[in-house]
Each structure stands twice: as structure tokens, then as C-alpha cells.
Amino acid sequence: MEKGLKWSCVAVVVAFLAMVDVSVSVPFIMLHGIIAGCSDNTNANFTLLLHNLSGSPGFCVEIGNGVFTSMFMPLAHQAEIACEKVKQMKELSKGYNIVARSQGNLVARGLIEFCDGGPPVYNYISLAGPHAGISFIPMCNSSPYCKKFDEIIKRGLYSDFAQDHLAPSGYFKIPTDMTKYLESSKYLPRLNNGSPNQRNSTYKKRFASLHNLVLVKVWSLHNHDYFSTCICCFPSSPFCFALQFQDDQVIVPNESTWFGFYPDGDLENVLPA
């Protein structure tokens, strides 16, 4: 099943890259997830495979030392570093595409929305990105010990120390504590234009300017693995492709990969985007 999942991801990305105007070989960058690096076998091979199959120049963009930085550097700073890197890459000067995995998607969207003076991003492929946030400790089961640990972590989640030193704190969103989230979370409310009194039309315009958006969502039902596709059209994007497959225990709720999330005050029902 793991091998099938990998090739499903590759097939989606390659098929999408192939849709790009063949008259110009548009380069792409890849942004890896948490506790990973461009030099590890998984990400190095993935970038190379996409390059070989699509024929597009591809680059894994590293931030800091990868593994440590992805965990302990705040996402706003990671996005700033990524912005400076893409602006210095001559290969991207006329525009580029993004393929991102897991937490790397929040850096990718920071590139799209916050990067002043950077080259244009044409197409964006998100593989299991927690776009609307996560509400529980990843992989935490239903045991009393795990729940207690989750509660302890959440008590300091919105502190300045956590927000400035733990990357995942930037996209934790506790539906039962929305006031604190909007007041103290330093990344996701800004990224999603979620603060009612701090809407930024520039961020919205930049994200809406994408030519195409592909969202890959992980999903499971009654212990069986499924994948299906649906087409969703954004007003200024002619093509939006969403795929769902296999079980995901890291992103809770997993609908976050399609911008779905719990309504305020609710930890059971999920609202679609």
C-alpha cells in the first residue's frame, strides 16, 4: 500500500506538470516536510524522479539544516529564507511551480503570499498540507496518557516561547480557544487571513493569482483505503484538482488538507472549505 501511495502521488504531480505549457519548460521547486531534509534519500529521490518524468528542471529548496530547522524555526522566518533563496535562483526568474509536502506547504504558501519582489508562482501542488491547521498532537491515540500529554502541550501552545521556537505551533488551531488563537498564533491566522480586523487583500490576490492549484488529501473510511477525485474551481483559477487517498493520522482533522476544519467551539464536526 505504501508503494502504491507513493506512485499515486508521483502520478498526480507528473500528470499536472505535464499540463503546463510545453513551449516553455517551467521549473519547479520542492519543499519537504518536518524533520526532513533535501539531502535525505526520500526527498532527493522524489525531486529527481519528478524531474526525470516531467522533463521540468526541479530543485529541492533547503532552509537551514533541514531536520532541525524545520522543527525549531518559526514558519514566518522559514518563509522569509525561502523567499530570498528563490529570488536569487536565476532558473526561477521568469516564474516557477511549487510541489510541497506536509508542513512544507505552509512555507510554500508563505512564498506565494508574503514574498515581495519574488518571481511569480504559476502552479502549486500540495501533498497533504495542513492548510487549515491541526488540532491534536500528531499520531496521538485515544489513551488517557496521550490525551493528558496533548492537554499539557496545548497549555503553552500560544506562548511567545512556543510560537518563536516550535514550527508546528504556528499551525496549531484549537477550536475551543479561538480567542487565544487569533490573539497569539503568529502564523496561520496571517496566512489564512483569519483575523477579522486584519484582512490583507494582497495576500488574497497573490494566492488567487495561481493558474492552477492541486490539493492532495489523505482519507480513510471504515479501515479501508480509498482514493477519489473531485474538481473544484476557484474564481480566478481555471483548474483545481483534489485527490484523496489512504489513512492519515498526522493531520487532524485531515480535511485540513482541503481547507476544511472544525467550526469554532466544536471538536467533532468538520466544516468543508
Secondary structure per residue as TSV (DSSP state, phi and psi in degrees):
chain	resnum	aa	ss	phi	psi
A	1	M	-	360.0	-39.2
A	2	E	H	-62.2	-40.8
A	3	K	H	-65.7	-39.9
A	4	G	H	-64.8	-37.5
A	5	L	H	-63.4	-44.8
A	6	K	H	-59.1	-46.6
A	7	W	H	-72.4	-25.9
A	8	S	H	-63.9	-44.0
A	9	C	H	-61.3	-48.1
A	10	V	H	-60.2	-43.9
A	11	A	H	-61.2	-42.5
A	12	V	H	-62.8	-48.5
A	13	V	H	-65.1	-46.1
A	14	V	H	-64.7	-43.2
A	15	A	H	-60.4	-39.1
A	16	F	H	-70.8	-44.6
A	17	L	H	-60.0	-32.4
A	18	A	H	-68.7	-19.5
A	19	M	H	-77.7	-17.3
A	20	V	S	-64.7	147.6
A	21	D	-	-44.9	115.8
A	22	V	T	-72.6	-11.3
A	23	S	T	-73.1	-18.6
A	24	V	S	-133.1	130.1
A	25	S	-	-83.6	94.8
A	26	V	-	-76.0	123.7
A	27	P	-	-72.8	161.6
A	28	F	E	-133.2	154.9
A	29	I	E	-115.4	153.8
A	30	M	E	-119.9	134.9
A	31	L	E	-118.3	120.6
A	32	H	-	-82.2	174.7
A	33	G	-	-88.8	-165.8
A	34	I	T	-73.6	150.0
A	35	I	T	51.5	50.4
A	36	A	-	-148.5	174.8
A	37	G	-	-153.6	157.6
A	38	C	T	-63.6	-25.5
A	39	S	T	-86.0	-10.8
A	40	D	S	-73.5	157.9
A	41	N	H	-58.6	-40.5
A	42	T	H	-59.6	-52.8
A	43	N	H	-77.6	-35.6
A	44	A	H	-64.1	-44.3
A	45	N	H	-69.5	-36.1
A	46	F	H	-65.7	-46.3
A	47	T	H	-61.8	-44.8
A	48	L	H	-64.2	-40.7
A	49	L	H	-63.6	-44.0
A	50	L	H	-63.5	-39.1
A	51	H	H	-63.3	-47.1
A	52	N	H	-65.8	-39.6
A	53	L	H	-81.2	-31.6
A	54	S	H	-91.9	-25.1
A	55	G	-	80.6	3.3
A	56	S	S	-93.5	140.3
A	57	P	-	-61.5	132.9
A	58	G	E	-132.9	144.9
A	59	F	E	-140.3	130.0
A	60	C	E	-85.3	119.9
A	61	V	-	-93.0	117.5
A	62	E	-	-95.7	142.3
A	63	I	-	-117.0	118.4
A	64	G	T	62.7	-134.8
A	65	N	T	-98.8	10.6
A	66	G	S	84.8	-86.9
A	67	V	H	-59.5	-56.5
A	68	F	H	-67.6	-46.1
A	69	T	H	-61.8	-41.0
A	70	S	H	-64.1	-22.6
A	71	M	H	-94.6	-39.3
A	72	F	H	-113.0	0.3
A	73	M	S	-101.7	130.3
A	74	P	-	-57.6	146.9
A	75	L	H	-63.6	-31.9
A	76	A	H	-61.7	-40.8
A	77	H	H	-69.7	-39.2
A	78	Q	H	-59.9	-42.5
A	79	A	H	-65.1	-36.8
A	80	E	H	-64.3	-42.8
A	81	I	H	-65.2	-43.7
A	82	A	H	-60.6	-38.7
A	83	C	H	-60.9	-47.6
A	84	E	H	-64.4	-35.7
A	85	K	H	-66.6	-45.8
A	86	V	H	-68.8	-30.4
A	87	K	H	-69.1	-24.3
A	88	Q	H	-91.2	-7.7
A	89	M	-	-89.5	108.5
A	90	K	G	-60.0	-29.4
A	91	E	G	-64.4	-21.7
A	92	L	G	-102.0	2.6
A	93	S	T	-60.2	-27.9
A	94	K	T	-96.9	4.5
A	95	G	-	119.8	158.6
A	96	Y	E	-157.4	169.5
A	97	N	E	-108.8	160.7
A	98	I	E	-124.9	133.9
A	99	V	E	-118.7	124.0
A	100	A	E	-132.1	149.6
A	101	R	E	-119.5	132.6
A	102	S	T	51.8	-127.4
A	103	Q	T	-59.4	-26.2
A	104	G	H	-57.4	-20.9
A	105	N	H	-68.0	-29.2
A	106	L	H	-74.6	-29.7
A	107	V	H	-71.6	-40.6
A	108	A	H	-59.7	-45.3
A	109	R	H	-69.6	-30.1
A	110	G	H	-63.6	-38.7
A	111	L	H	-60.3	-46.3
A	112	I	H	-65.9	-43.5
A	113	E	H	-90.5	-34.9
A	114	F	H	-105.9	-12.7
A	115	C	-	-80.4	94.9
A	116	D	T	-72.2	130.3
A	117	G	T	77.6	7.3
A	118	G	-	-82.6	163.0
A	119	P	-	-64.6	153.9
A	120	P	-	-68.4	145.3
A	121	V	E	-100.1	120.4
A	122	Y	E	-87.0	-51.6
A	123	N	E	-133.3	144.7
A	124	Y	E	-133.5	125.1
A	125	I	E	-114.6	118.2
A	126	S	E	-106.5	119.1
A	127	L	E	-102.8	104.4
A	128	A	S	53.9	55.4
A	129	G	-	-93.8	134.0
A	130	P	-	-80.8	63.9
A	131	H	T	-64.9	-34.1
A	132	A	T	-97.5	4.0
A	133	G	-	102.9	176.7
A	134	I	B	-128.7	152.8
A	135	S	-	-119.5	-3.8
A	136	F	S	-136.3	159.3
A	137	I	-	-60.4	127.4
A	138	P	T	-55.5	137.5
A	139	M	T	67.4	13.9
A	140	C	-	-78.7	124.6
A	141	N	-	-85.7	-169.6
A	142	S	S	-92.5	10.7
A	143	S	S	-68.2	152.3
A	144	P	H	-58.2	-36.4
A	145	Y	H	-66.1	-43.0
A	146	C	H	-66.0	-41.5
A	147	K	H	-64.0	-39.0
A	148	K	H	-65.6	-42.5
A	149	F	H	-61.2	-41.1
A	150	D	H	-61.3	-41.1
A	151	E	H	-65.4	-41.6
A	152	I	H	-63.4	-45.1
A	153	I	H	-60.3	-43.1
A	154	K	H	-67.8	-23.7
A	155	R	H	-62.1	-34.4
A	156	G	T	-106.7	10.9
A	157	L	T	-60.3	-40.1
A	158	Y	T	-98.9	15.0
A	159	S	S	-73.2	157.4
A	160	D	H	-60.4	-37.1
A	161	F	H	-62.5	-48.3
A	162	A	H	-64.6	-44.4
A	163	Q	H	-64.6	-29.7
A	164	D	H	-93.6	-8.7
A	165	H	H	-129.9	-10.8
A	166	L	-	-125.5	110.9
A	167	A	G	-55.6	-44.3
A	168	P	G	-61.8	-23.4
A	169	S	G	-62.6	-21.3
A	170	G	G	-72.4	-15.9
A	171	Y	G	-128.1	15.4
A	172	F	B	-75.7	135.1
A	173	K	-	-139.4	110.3
A	174	I	-	-97.7	109.7
A	175	P	G	-60.6	-25.3
A	176	T	G	-87.4	3.5
A	177	D	G	-141.3	53.7
A	178	M	H	-69.4	-31.3
A	179	T	H	-61.5	-46.7
A	180	K	H	-66.6	-38.6
A	181	Y	H	-59.2	-49.3
A	182	L	H	-69.3	-30.5
A	183	E	H	-78.8	-38.0
A	184	S	H	-118.2	-18.9
A	185	S	-	-72.3	127.7
A	186	K	S	-97.8	-0.1
A	187	Y	S	-128.4	-60.0
A	188	L	H	-61.5	-42.0
A	189	P	H	-59.1	-37.2
A	190	R	H	-69.4	-44.8
A	191	L	H	-63.0	-39.2
A	192	N	T	-96.6	9.4
A	193	N	T	51.5	43.9
A	194	G	-	-89.7	-10.4
A	195	S	-	-88.2	117.1
A	196	P	T	-53.5	-33.6
A	197	N	T	-98.0	7.2
A	198	Q	-	-134.0	42.1
A	199	R	-	-68.0	140.8
A	200	N	-	-123.3	109.8
A	201	S	H	-67.6	-26.5
A	202	T	H	-66.4	-43.9
A	203	Y	H	-60.6	-44.5
A	204	K	H	-62.0	-44.9
A	205	K	H	-63.0	-42.3
A	206	R	H	-66.2	-41.8
A	207	F	H	-69.1	-37.7
A	208	A	H	-72.1	-14.4
A	209	S	T	-79.8	-8.4
A	210	L	-	-55.9	137.2
A	211	H	S	-69.6	-43.3
A	212	N	E	-144.5	147.3
A	213	L	E	-131.4	128.7
A	214	V	E	-119.6	122.2
A	215	L	E	-114.3	123.5
A	216	V	E	-105.5	120.3
A	217	K	E	-114.7	139.1
A	218	V	E	-97.4	138.4
A	219	W	-	-153.1	147.9
A	220	S	E	-145.8	149.7
A	221	L	E	-143.5	120.9
A	222	H	T	52.9	42.0
A	223	N	T	65.0	14.8
A	224	H	E	-114.1	145.3
A	225	D	E	-93.7	136.1
A	226	Y	-	-134.7	159.5
A	227	F	E	-144.2	142.2
A	228	S	E	-148.4	169.1
A	229	T	E	-125.6	152.2
A	230	C	E	-145.9	150.4
A	231	I	E	-103.4	128.3
A	232	C	-	-127.9	130.0
A	233	C	-	-107.3	122.7
A	234	F	B	-87.4	151.4
A	235	P	T	-50.1	-41.7
A	236	S	T	-107.1	8.4
A	237	S	B	-117.8	117.7
A	238	P	S	-69.7	-17.3
A	239	F	E	-145.2	125.0
A	240	C	E	-134.8	122.2
A	241	F	E	-116.6	130.5
A	242	A	E	-126.4	130.6
A	243	L	E	-124.1	142.1
A	244	Q	E	-130.6	139.5
A	245	F	E	-162.0	153.3
A	246	Q	S	52.0	164.1
A	247	D	-	-76.7	142.0
A	248	D	-	-128.8	120.5
A	249	Q	S	-110.6	8.1
A	250	V	S	-97.4	-44.5
A	251	I	S	-95.9	113.4
A	252	V	S	-126.1	116.1
A	253	P	S	-79.2	149.9
A	254	N	G	-71.7	-12.3
A	255	E	G	-65.0	-12.9
A	256	S	G	-58.5	-27.5
A	257	T	G	-66.5	-18.0
A	258	W	G	-112.3	22.1
A	259	F	T	68.7	20.4
A	260	G	-	-91.2	153.9
A	261	F	B	-163.7	169.9
A	262	Y	-	-67.2	145.2
A	263	P	-	-72.0	162.1
A	264	D	T	-55.7	131.4
A	265	G	T	81.6	3.9
A	266	D	-	-126.9	131.3
A	267	L	S	-117.4	19.5
A	268	E	S	-122.2	-51.3
A	269	N	-	-87.4	146.0
A	270	V	-	-118.3	131.8
A	271	L	B	-91.4	134.1
A	272	P	-	-72.1	165.3
A	273	A	-	-57.8	360.0
